[in-house]
Amino acid sequence: MHDPFQGTLPPGQKIDLTNCDREPIHIPGHIQAHGVLLALDPSTLNVLQASDNTLQYLGVPAQAVLGKGMDALLGSEQLDFLSSALRTERLEDNPLYLFTAHVLGSGPFHVIVHLHGGLLLMELEPTRTSPVRQPDFYELMKRSVARFQSARTVSEFCQMVAEEIRRVSGYDRVMIYKFQKDWSGHVIAEDMARDMGLPSYLDLHYPASDIPSQARALFLLNTVRMLPDAQYAPSRVVPELNPLTGKPLDMSFAFLRGASQMYTEYLINMGVRASLTLAISAGDQLWGLVACHHYSARQVPYDVRTACEFLSRVVSLQVVDKGRHEETKYRERMGEVHRCMVQNVARQEHLVDVLTGCTPGVREFVECGGAAVLAEGECRLLGNTPSELQVRLLVEWLKTAQGSEIFATDQLPALYPDAKAFKEAACGLLALPISRPRGEYVLWFRPETIQTVNWAGDPYKPVEIGPMGDRLTPRKSFELWSQTVEGRSLPWVDVELEAARRLRESLTEIVFRRSEEISRLNLELFRSNQDLDSFAYVASHDLKEPLRGIYNYATFLTEDYAKTLDDAGRQKLATVIRLSKRMQVLIDSLLHFSRLGKSPLRIEPLPLGPLVDEALENVESRLKETGAVVSVPRPLPTVHADHTGLIEVYSNLLSNALKYNDKPERKVEVGYVAEGEPGFPVEAEGFKECFYVKDNGIGIPENSKEEIFRIFKRLHPQADFGGGTGAGLTIVKKVIERHGGRIWLTSREGEGTTFYFTLGRE
């Protein structure tokens, strides 16, 4: 069998801050005072060691018992029963009550035996008679177990257990103490005598050092620990070393095992005189403890102790099931949101709507303070979250700091220092990447729990002078000690991480299917645009020749047959010539537009100042005609663009600004706004600069702001404002979009218009 105490301190070595976790509590060298311990050779049943209190209980000193066979201590009937038990019962590391008998004429004693380390340990506990009629423990257990079945949550279940164990045992206080991941403890249930004015310990936290590792290991071996009186006088085991093994007696499974002086001092400093501790395990892991406290000496009989042990074993069997039930309900809720999202795919066009269009939705998927969805360039915030800018910067960090799997932390500021600025909203982060390269994520946030954890005393035990000299002493008071845990949120549990992984698989599949569909549509659109460009080019090119013939023949008729035709005929020919000219201009514009998609862009560094001057030269005649003033408030930057295309953009925008203006003093302003400067438009977010051409002209109606970019669309009659084909802004829009930018406008009728545009991200 594996020894959980291998490597502990040898007997007598001083305990201090560096080795308290290895105190050899399984070989204390003494027992508690309320019984007698005998260590026997299992082959001969001779006494090898005995506690030195045999004179008090058996009427003879320990030396008189050593070497004696059990036939000298027990009657023949009990001796036969003991011999039979050694042959038939499983006694290895399993204390078993055999019988109640007189020993050397004294008693009666409850006789409890077990085998360990090649020795037979026999514990003799004096029976106690009580004038009070003892309860029917079978009925008590049956009622308790039936009550436990009605509990719906772990907390409710543990509260019932605390109440039932206190009712059975009669202790002043019973607590259920659950271990955390760091082995600190948390009191999750409590029942106590209401007439004693005791302070409640419910929801208190205890440092891991209160129950050190070797004590936790021992509780996995021996699940019951009773201390009837913390002020007991210990009874030494003689001789100190066992003659058969040559080692101190290992009392890991003995009920009478002596308590650590640290533990007895700890209880005394709490005002507790007696205790009973029962282990709760989940499989092979220690889950928690049932701690029973009494404020005067108290020894419970073996049958009561057994009843309490039975209840604690019921807890061990059911606490995992209750936790799984809670986990199942939580998992079902997350599964409901998961299904809603998947079903929502067919009804929603945009991924961000898919993720946020459910009720319950992303915000309710896991327990959190807020959530964010970043997809298709959009950022949608739900609940208590950092700002959009903070979220976008966080995602940029995630893209470099995190792999393709989900990311979870309850200490985000420790990993990402910028998170200190928004820790009230996001100290904990669960990040689900949909498409890491594109920065598409679902994020859940948990706020900082400035956990003022109520500790039962200072968790950092000081070194003081105590009964054992310079040693680690337990606390001298039991007042609340508040430890503030900063920069942490509630941790993410396994069931949440598992659900997030499943959701990511579904979302990845959705994105993959959508990407395939978009690729197919883009290919069709590309082919369609190619066909349309080819058609526009061929049509406009081929139309020019017959149109030129119509124009020429109409001109010849006018010149050669002017005297033959009457006024009506001459007027009709003049109309044919005029319409032919207009048609020629329209065809030239269409041909030019179609060529835009065919000719490659020559991107190069372009100082905008000289380029705008060149565009102004193109509209010089209209400038002189209108007397307009064009201003450039500050030097324009250098951009990376196609020279011919950008000349066309500025020439068209300046021409329109000069043309559609009825003010006596026409003003045009050409400028830009840099990112981060006041007035930088939200529409330009993600770009370094936003460029504009502003005028004080006639303005554009609100309902026509999109129409004006359609080819050959004019808002005014052909004869008004100098005519035109209505293709200029369509060409401007196409040039800018080919540069990876966008164009939009703001306008007020009668006051003027400002055209804004961006160029591709450098």
C-alpha positions, 0 to 999 in steps of 0.5 A: 500500500502507498504510504502518504507520509513517506519522507515525513520528519523523524520523531522529535524533530522541531516543527517550524515554518519550513516543515510544518506541512510534514509533521508526522501526525500518524506516529505521534507516540501517544494516544488520547486519554479516553481508552487503551491501545495495545499493539499485538503480534498477529501470529502469536497475539502477544502484546508488543506495545501498550499505552501507559494508562493501563493502570487507570483502565485495567488496574495493572501497569503497562509493563505488566501487560507487555509480552502477555498473550491475549488469553491472559486478558480476554475470556475464552469466548472472546479469544475464539471470536478474535481468532475467528475474525482474524481468519474471516474478516477484512481487518487490513486498514479497516477498524472493526468493532468485534464485541464488548467485553471485560479485560483483566476483569475491568470494563466493559470495553468496546473492542475495536481491532485492525491490521496495519503494517504487520501489526494487530492494533486493539483499541479498548474504549470504556462503555458509557451508560446513559440514563437517557434512552438512546435513539433508534439510529436505524430510524434516524438514518432512514429519515435523514437519507430520505430528507437528503433526496429532496435537496436540489443543490449542493448547498441545500444538500450540505445544509441538511447534512449539517443539521442531521449530523448535529441532531444525531451527535449533539455537538454545539456546532456542525460545519460543512467545509469544502476544499478549494483548488488551492486547498483553502477551505470554505464553510458552505453549511452550518448548524449550531445551538442558537441559545449559546450566542455563538458567532456564525462561521458560515461563508468563512474561508480558511487558509490551506495551512489549517489542514496541511497536506499530511492531515488531508492524506490521513483523512483519505485513509481514516475518515473519522477523527474524534477528540473528546477533550482538547486538554487531555493528558496524553498517554505514551506508547511503551516501548517507543519503538515496536520490537517487531518492526523497530519503528514508532507505532503507525496509528494512521487508522487508530481512533485513539491516535494522539492529536497534534499539539498544533491542532489542540492549541488551535481548538483551545484558542478558538474556545473549542474543547471537543471535536469530531471530524468526518471526511467527505471524498469524491472518488479518490479525492478529498472533497471536504470535511464535516467539522463538529465542535463542542465547547465543553468536553464531549465523548460520543459513543461508538454507535453515535460515531458510527452513525455520523460516519455513515451520514458522511459516507452518504454525503460522499456518495451523493455530493458528486451526484448533486454537483453533477445535477447542478452542472447538468442544469447549467450545461442544458442552459448553455446547450439551449443557447447553442441550439438557438444560435445554430438554428438562427443561421438560416434566419439571419444574414449577418454572423453578428446577428446570428450570435446576438439574435437569440433569447437567451443569447450570448450574454446568457450563455455563461454566467458573466457580467457582459459579452462582446461579439466581433464579426464582419467588422462589427463590434457589438457589446452586451451588458457590462463590458469595456468600451468598443476601442478597449475591446478591439485592442484586447482582440489585437492582443489576443491575436498575438498572445493566444492560439486558435483554441479558447482562452480563459483567465480569471486574472486578465490584468496580470497577463494584459496590463492594459486591462487594469483600466477596465478590471471592474468590467473584465478581470476574467475573460473567456475568449472564443476565436471564430476567425483569429486572423480576421479578429472575429471573436466572442468574448465573455467578461467577469468583473473583478471580485474585490474579494474581501475574503473572510478568513478565520484569523491571519492565514500567515501564521507567525513564529512564536514562543509556544509550549514546544519552543520556537514553532509554528503556532496556530492563531491566538484569536478567531476574529475575522481577518480580511484578505483582499484578493485584487485583480481576480474574477470568479474562475471559469469552470470546466463545464463552461470551457467544455461548452465554449469549445463545442460552441466554437466547433459549431461557429467554425462550421457555420463560418466555413459554410458561409465562406464557401457560399460567399466565395461562390457568390463572389466568383459569380459576381466577378464573372458578372462584372467582367461580362458587364464591363465587356458589354459596356466596352463593346457596346459603347465602342461599337455604337460610336461608328453608327452614331458618327454616321447619323451625326454626319448625314444630319449635318450634310442634310442641313447643309445641302438641303437647307433650301429644300426643307421647310422650317420644321424639317430644319428644326428636326435635323437640328434636334437630331444633331444635338441629340447625337452630340449628347449621345456621343458624350454619354457613350464616351462617359460609358466607355471611360467608366468601363475602362476603369475596371480594366486598366491596372492602378499604378500605386505610388507615393503622391504629394497631394498638394501638387496633385490638387493644383493640377486638378485646379488647372483642369477646372481653371476656366470654370474658376475664372467664370464663377470667381470662386475661391478655393482654399487649402487650410493646411498642407496636404499629406503624401498618399499612396495612390494612382495619379490618374485616378486621383486627379479624376477624383479631385477634378470631378469633385471640384467641378461639381463644387463650382458648378452646383453653386448659386451663391454670390461668393462661391467658396470651396475648401480642400483638406483632410482630418487625421486619425485622432484629431477632433472632427475625425468621422466615425465612418473613417475609423480604421483609416489614417486620414479622411479627405474632403472637398467642401462647398457652400453650394445648393446642397443635396436632398437627404433622400438623394445622397445615394442616388447621385452615385448612380451612373447618368443620374442627374438631380436637375434638368439637362439645361440647369447648372451647365449640363453634364452626363451624370457620370462624374460621381459614379466614376469618382466612387469606382476609383476610390473603391478600387483604392480600398476606400469609401466615399460619403457626404454630408449636406444641407439644402441651400447651405452646401455639401461636403464630400468625404473619402478615404483611401486604402489602408497603408 
